[in-house]
Amino acid sequence: MTKHSDLNSAAIAAHCATGAAHVAIEVVDETGSTNADLLARCATLTGPTLRIAGQQTAGRGRAGRPWVSQADASLMFSLAWRFKGPLHQLVGLPLAVGVALAESMTALGVPVHLKWPNDLLKDGHKLAGILVETQQAADGSVWAVIGCGINLLMPDALERQIGRSVSAVPWLAQMERNTLVAALLSRLAGVLAEFDDTGFAPFAERWNLLHAWQDQHVKILDNGQLLQQGVAAGVDHLGRLLLRTDGGLQEIMSGDVSLRLTGE
């Protein structure tokens, strides 16, 4: 199995599809956070940039939560991409990224599902997370830095550190690591280019086909407080979660909320 130390920008580029040929690829052994690295450089980036690290010592998930990882057990990278803007047109971007990652993994023989708004699940447990952070440019365009963390392997010690059941994809961990990164980047580049032109609407049906909890009773929490409960009915053209409730169909905007099955 290729270790993170064998990651190589030229090897990744050599395996990428033509649509990703314009992406600059940076490989580092260790950093605090690839998202933070790229956000700090948005003003000087000249084009799409992928930054991948073997280990991140200060990786972050949604709402500032830490992303616990271990070298060679996780695949962690960030992709900076410039969108025409304005900012509100990027609503739904984390969901489109989820579609890209899920379709890539399914094509590689690992079927996964999506949990609104930004997680990938395998066998009902979290496999990957997505964090999108944005920075407005002077000309009205918007840089989005898209961070992805994928559990390839899950050693017992790491799972104990995380403190809850999570999933892993040992099948993908056996892949040559540069080839795997190239496959993910190629699909991502195609999806992001399309999203920049169309927004989320064309991806809604693709997302709903991958929805982990379609037609299941769910509750939405914010910092432990119950906000809504009902039956998950997929997402709409903006990426809002549709919830069938006693009071009718509710549209839930993506935010710092936790989605749980009602029985959890």
Residue, then its C-alpha position, 0 to 999 in steps of 0.5 A: m500500500t502506498k503511504h502518505s510519504d509516497l504522495n507525489s504531485a507529478a504522479i497525481a497530475a499524471h493520473c488526472a483527467t483533462g478537466a483537472a489539468h489546470v489544477a496546481i497540486e501541492v503535497v506536504d508531509e505535515t501541516g496544521s490545516t490545509n484549509a487554513d493554508l489555502l485560505a491565507r493565500c487566496a489573494t495570491l492564488t492564480g488558479p485552482t489549487l489542491r493541497i494535500a498533507g500526510q498529516q494535519t495537526a489542526g484539521r477542522g470539521r464543521a463548526g470548528r470541531p477538530w478532525v481527528s486523523q492519523a497518518d496513512a489512515s486518513l486522506m485529507f486535502s483541500l481544494a481552492w477554487r474560484f467561482k464567479g460569485p456572488l457568494h449566495q450562489l454557492v449555497g449547496l456547494p458542500l452538497a455538490v462536493g458530496v455528490a462528486l466524492a460519493e460518485s467517485m467512490t461508487a465508481l471505485g467499488v465502494p458504494v456510499h451514501l450522503k447525510w445532509p448537509n456535508d457527510l458521507l456515510k458507509d454502513g450507516h457510520k461517518l466515512a468522510g466530512i466536507l468543510v467549505e470556507t469562502q473568501q470574497a475577492a475584490d472583483g466580486s468573485v469568490w474563492a471557496v476552499i473545500g476541505c475533505g477528510i476521508n477515513l481510509l482505515m480505522p485503527d482501534a486506537l483512533e476510533r477510541q480517540i474519536g469517541r464514536s463509531v465511524s466507518a472506513v474504506p480499506w478497499l480504497a486504502q489498498m489503492e495506489r494513493n496517487t491514483l486515488v487522489a487523482a480519481l477524486l480530483s478529476r471528478l471534483a474538478g468536473v463537478l465544480a466547473e459545472f456548479d459554477d455555471t449552473g448552481f446546485a439545481p442540476f445536482a439535486e436529483r443526483w444527491n437525492l439518489l444517494h440520500a442515506w435517510q430518505d423517507q426516514h424519521v429524523k430530528i434536527l438539533d442545534n447545540g443539543q436543542l431540538l429544532q425540528q423533526g419529521v420525515a426526511a424528503g430529500v433536498d430541493h434545488l437550493g440544497r435545502l433539506l425538505l422535512r415533512t412535518d405535521g405542519g406541512l413541508q418545511e425547508i431547512m437551510s444548511g447551517d450548524v445543525s446536527l441531523r439525527l435519526t429520531g431513534e438516536 
